[in-house]
Amino acid sequence: MVVEALRCNSTGSRASKEQGSTGCQVLIDARRESDPVDERAIIARCLAGERRAYSVLVERYKVLVHDLVSRMLGDTSDAEDIAQDAFVKAYLSLRDFRGESRFSTWVCRIALNRCKDVLRKRRRAPWTRLRHEEGPDVAEVPDDQETVVDSLERCEREARLQRALARLPVKYREAVVLRHIEGMDFHEIGRVLAIAAGAAKVRAFRGREMLRRILERDGAAR
């Protein structure tokens, strides 16, 4: 149930989607369409002075990074700036990229570290200043087929999920987001978080269970 809720309410961290049998959009991992050899060639061009080549990587992963930052911070107001900061830092550090993981893994790690800095500075629950707390925004209707009622219900589900995510300890939140929203496997999550794949699996499982209990308690309190 939690996994389905995460995927149904995701803001869309992939370039393409298919309609699943449950009526929710099933995310297709755009990173699987990315050839690591191609990435290394692009990075080599960047290091050779072809700056425009870097825009290929930015276009390929900007939605992924933006969605990751939004989920971690519980807010979209700063997500674009922080995502851009992550790409800029990655570009300036390209010579340090050894190609032992995908570029997406590397830039996600940079973005997560920036998110942790922001969360430490806030020193309070991040959802306390979210737009979600002010009520769902009916203007966020994705297409002409969605009714106002559907839009309200969707936004309310999204707000509940984001509040629940924000209540998770950061180390479990990032594991849940990477696994159940961004769709990374445990080996890749381990590389992003600099932990073993087994530890990443444990964190994702515990985080999902915590999230499930929070959503159940919130539902019972309604």
C-alpha positions as CSV (number, residue, x, y, z in Angstrom):
1,M,0.0,0.0,0.0
2,V,2.8,2.4,0.9
3,V,4.7,1.6,-2.2
4,E,1.6,2.2,-4.4
5,A,0.9,5.4,-2.6
6,L,4.4,6.6,-3.2
7,R,4.3,5.8,-6.9
8,C,0.8,7.1,-7.4
9,N,1.6,10.5,-5.7
10,S,5.1,10.9,-7.2
11,T,5.6,14.2,-9.0
12,G,7.1,12.3,-11.9
13,S,10.8,11.6,-11.7
14,R,11.0,10.0,-15.2
15,A,10.7,11.4,-18.6
16,S,8.1,8.8,-19.7
17,K,5.2,7.0,-18.0
18,E,2.8,4.2,-18.7
19,Q,-0.7,3.7,-17.3
20,G,-0.7,0.7,-14.9
21,S,-3.5,-1.7,-14.2
22,T,-4.1,-0.1,-10.8
23,G,-4.9,3.3,-12.5
24,C,-1.7,4.8,-11.3
25,Q,1.1,6.0,-13.5
26,V,3.9,3.4,-13.5
27,L,7.2,5.1,-13.7
28,I,9.7,4.0,-16.4
29,D,13.3,4.4,-15.3
30,A,14.9,6.8,-17.8
31,R,18.4,5.9,-16.4
32,R,18.1,2.4,-17.9
33,E,18.0,4.1,-21.3
34,S,21.2,5.8,-20.6
35,D,24.4,4.2,-21.8
36,P,27.3,4.5,-19.2
37,V,29.8,4.5,-22.1
38,D,27.9,7.3,-23.8
39,E,28.0,9.2,-20.4
40,R,31.8,8.8,-20.2
41,A,32.1,10.1,-23.8
42,I,30.0,13.2,-22.9
43,I,32.1,13.8,-19.8
44,A,35.3,13.4,-21.9
45,R,34.0,16.1,-24.3
46,C,33.2,18.4,-21.3
47,L,36.7,18.0,-19.9
48,A,38.1,18.7,-23.4
49,G,36.5,22.1,-23.3
50,E,33.1,21.4,-25.0
51,R,30.9,23.0,-22.3
52,R,27.7,22.6,-24.3
53,A,28.0,18.8,-24.0
54,Y,27.2,19.0,-20.3
55,S,23.7,20.2,-21.2
56,V,22.9,16.6,-22.4
57,L,23.5,15.3,-18.9
58,V,21.5,18.1,-17.3
59,E,18.5,17.5,-19.6
60,R,18.8,13.8,-19.0
61,Y,18.7,14.0,-15.2
62,K,17.2,17.4,-14.2
63,V,13.7,15.9,-13.5
64,L,15.3,13.1,-11.4
65,V,17.3,15.5,-9.3
66,H,14.6,18.1,-8.9
67,D,12.1,15.5,-7.8
68,L,14.6,14.1,-5.3
69,V,15.3,17.5,-3.8
70,S,11.6,18.3,-3.6
71,R,10.8,15.1,-1.7
72,M,13.7,15.5,0.7
73,L,12.9,19.1,1.6
74,G,9.1,18.7,1.4
75,D,9.0,21.9,-0.6
76,T,9.4,22.9,-4.3
77,S,10.2,26.6,-3.7
78,D,13.9,25.9,-3.3
79,A,14.2,22.7,-5.3
80,E,15.1,24.3,-8.6
81,D,17.9,26.4,-7.1
82,I,19.3,23.5,-5.1
83,A,19.1,21.1,-8.1
84,Q,21.0,23.7,-10.2
85,D,23.6,24.0,-7.5
86,A,24.1,20.3,-7.6
87,F,24.7,20.3,-11.4
88,V,27.0,23.2,-11.1
89,K,29.0,21.5,-8.4
90,A,29.1,18.3,-10.4
91,Y,30.4,20.2,-13.5
92,L,33.1,22.0,-11.5
93,S,34.2,18.6,-10.1
94,L,34.0,16.6,-13.3
95,R,37.7,15.7,-13.1
96,D,37.0,13.9,-9.8
97,F,34.4,11.7,-11.4
98,R,36.0,8.3,-11.9
99,G,33.1,6.6,-13.7
100,E,32.7,3.9,-11.0
101,S,29.0,4.7,-10.9
102,R,26.5,6.4,-13.2
103,F,26.6,10.2,-13.4
104,S,23.1,10.2,-12.1
105,T,24.2,8.4,-8.9
106,W,27.0,10.9,-8.4
107,V,24.9,14.1,-9.0
108,C,22.1,12.6,-6.7
109,R,24.7,12.2,-3.9
110,I,25.7,15.8,-4.3
111,A,22.1,17.0,-4.3
112,L,21.4,14.9,-1.1
113,N,24.3,16.4,0.7
114,R,23.0,19.9,-0.1
115,C,19.5,18.9,1.1
116,K,21.0,17.7,4.4
117,D,22.7,21.1,4.8
118,V,19.4,22.9,4.2
119,L,17.6,20.6,6.7
120,R,20.2,21.2,9.4
121,K,19.8,24.9,9.0
122,R,16.1,24.8,9.3
123,R,16.2,23.2,12.7
124,R,12.5,22.5,12.5
125,A,10.1,20.1,10.8
126,P,10.3,21.1,7.1
127,W,6.6,20.7,6.4
128,T,5.7,23.6,8.8
129,R,6.2,26.1,6.0
130,L,4.9,24.1,3.1
131,R,2.3,25.3,0.7
132,H,0.6,21.9,1.2
133,E,-0.4,23.0,4.7
134,E,-2.5,25.8,3.2
135,G,-4.6,23.3,1.4
136,P,-4.4,21.6,-2.0
137,D,-4.0,23.8,-5.1
138,V,-6.7,23.1,-7.6
139,A,-4.7,24.8,-10.3
140,E,-2.3,21.7,-10.4
141,V,-4.7,19.8,-12.7
142,P,-2.6,17.7,-15.1
143,D,-5.1,17.4,-17.9
144,D,-8.6,18.3,-19.0
145,Q,-10.0,14.9,-18.0
146,E,-9.4,15.4,-14.3
147,T,-12.3,17.0,-12.4
148,V,-12.0,19.5,-9.6
149,V,-12.9,16.9,-7.1
150,D,-10.2,14.5,-8.5
151,S,-7.7,17.3,-8.3
152,L,-8.6,18.1,-4.7
153,E,-8.3,14.4,-3.7
154,R,-5.0,14.0,-5.5
155,C,-3.5,17.1,-4.0
156,E,-4.7,16.0,-0.5
157,R,-3.0,12.6,-1.0
158,E,0.1,14.3,-2.1
159,A,0.1,16.6,0.9
160,R,-0.5,13.7,3.4
161,L,2.4,11.8,1.8
162,Q,4.7,14.7,1.9
163,R,3.9,15.4,5.5
164,A,4.5,11.8,6.4
165,L,7.8,11.7,4.5
166,A,8.9,14.9,6.4
167,R,8.4,13.1,9.7
168,L,10.9,10.3,8.8
169,P,14.5,10.6,10.1
170,V,16.6,11.9,7.2
171,K,18.5,8.6,6.7
172,Y,15.3,6.7,6.2
173,R,13.6,9.4,4.2
174,E,16.4,9.4,1.6
175,A,16.3,5.6,1.3
176,V,12.6,5.6,0.8
177,V,12.7,8.4,-1.8
178,L,15.5,6.8,-3.7
179,R,14.0,3.3,-3.7
180,H,10.2,3.8,-3.9
181,I,10.0,7.1,-5.7
182,E,13.1,7.3,-7.8
183,G,13.1,3.5,-8.4
184,M,16.8,2.9,-7.8
185,D,18.1,-0.6,-7.0
186,F,19.8,-1.2,-3.7
187,H,23.3,-1.3,-5.1
188,E,22.8,2.2,-6.6
189,I,21.2,3.5,-3.4
190,G,24.2,2.2,-1.6
191,R,26.5,4.1,-3.9
192,V,24.5,7.3,-3.5
193,L,24.5,7.0,0.3
194,A,28.0,5.5,0.6
195,I,26.7,2.4,2.4
196,A,26.5,-1.3,1.6
197,A,23.6,-2.5,-0.6
198,G,22.4,-4.6,2.3
199,A,22.3,-1.6,4.6
200,A,20.4,0.4,1.9
201,K,17.8,-2.4,1.7
202,V,17.4,-2.4,5.5
203,R,17.0,1.4,5.6
204,A,14.5,1.4,2.8
205,F,12.4,-1.4,4.5
206,R,12.5,0.3,7.9
207,G,11.7,3.7,6.3
208,R,8.7,2.2,4.4
209,E,7.4,0.6,7.6
210,M,7.7,3.9,9.5
211,L,6.0,5.7,6.7
212,R,3.2,3.1,6.7
213,R,2.6,3.5,10.4
214,I,2.5,7.3,10.1
215,L,0.0,7.2,7.3
216,E,-2.2,4.7,9.2
217,R,-2.1,6.9,12.3
218,D,-3.0,10.0,10.3
219,G,-5.8,8.1,8.5
220,A,-7.2,6.9,11.9
221,A,-7.1,10.4,13.3
222,R,-9.1,11.9,10.4
